[in-house]
């Protein structure tokens, strides 16, 4: 299967929707605390979702698809982080103005046109991730730009919105959500379809992330930032890869989706060549074949195997399980031989496309989800069973067969979805949202939503964004990351270090020290971008050190540069004695002042070391001697002076 493609030749384009949690005390539309995650719950609520008509009297296709899944939805509630608003039992509070301010800051960083009034809209979600069935969202800015690789990356819009629940489990027809994250403020930054390669997508995610972090008002850590990546190739359709948690995943996911779309377009050409010019030309017939597999060695297709599966998994009627008795159903794909093994994304075939639809919409998620004639199991008697299935269906030589099993209603839904997915193949690329995996593959998640799912929220009044408010926020804004990175690069700071400082908030600390105490830019960047990272990983509480201590330390560094050589020891001392002044800590340890007799003691120490050394290499003996004497002298005598004294003593010894 071809896995290498020329992205320019196939016309790859991609755009981003970057979601970033905001650093606010409260949630978006209530006064519950934000970012108070819990693993226990005080109560559970069971809900079912149903679609509603838009203001134009139409149903959104995604909502209809979600309704077809017949999901039972359970919400786990902890009284410390939810209230009646989250459960849609009371109207929303007024929108969190702190969140609106942060969204305006993001717009200013991106050069957006900021709206005069923020109007809250409802965006319908029937997957259960939001108990109300919709997300409250509002556009704050439009038409921004970012400098990117010598050109411009367009910013379509910046929105402020509420976060969804955290998924706990999704099994059969039951999905369980934890509501602690629900309602936390987010900003969503949407780019134009301006990205042309997987590497560009990864780089753009990181760039937008640095813009968000530069405000200093967003959250960091696992789950604080997520992105949706929209991908298409020439002749294809926009496909949204939903909830990419890390930027480096995007490189592999975009490549995989580009390969998938190219292969699906080739499949469309093959289907047209066979005479399937319209979706209606696809014919799928089916028959009940439960009896054929009653004694099969394929135990999972037998009634006893299914009952053992639901017992072991603890699946319950009206919760995880669909309705009806156990059935095995075979679907005949008329004149579609070879289609099921057609390559799609790397290491996947078209049968995987069917599996995804069946898993999500029919709720049949047992493994394997289906059997098909183009890769039939090599078990005793299995081929004979396949021949019986083909005979019952009246198959011709160029037909393929798919077998599914489970509750009667779910099996019927599965057969219907097989037909619908094959009809989509005649059209090319189905417009859908896909779930990402770390290996670069994706799977079906839902039909891509359309504009019919958006409508005004009549519960929330608009918020005016005055000129005075914008000017106040502009005055306190940090430098945009690309200008800061250029300034650091001019001082000799590597790109990786400057990126880390901006992402982790250290850049503002560096700039304050440069401005207030005249700290050396390069020294400060390496100190906070490399040296402290080393200590933080070893559990040293460097993030608890107040800014005034850093100011005092960098004044001492400027006055006595020898102290820089003992930075590790000094920082450990500071964190161990947070209330003491740094000068007193250094004086107590004798740092910054050379021992009165250090120079006289060097020859004796070196000669004793040389006498026990086995190496005759002068460089190795010098390094060995420095390793012996520097622990006492580091931060008290410059290393170059100690080295001169050591080399002199070694020369005298020879």
PyMOL commands that set and color helices and strands:
alter all, ss='L'
color gray80, all
select helices_A, chain A and resi 7-10+61-68+97-109+198-214+247-273+279-281+290-293+299-301+303-313+350-362+373-375+382-393+408-427+451-453+467-475+481-490+495-504+506-517+521-537+542-544+547-559+561-576+582-589+598-611+618-633+639-653
alter helices_A, ss='H'
color red, helices_A
select strands_A, chain A and resi 13-21+43-47+72-77+113-114+117-118+121-124+134-148+151-162+166-171+174-178+185-191+225-232+239-244+284-288+326-333+371-372+400-407+432-436+442-447+454-456+463-464
alter strands_A, ss='S'
color yellow, strands_A
deselect
rebuild
show_as cartoon
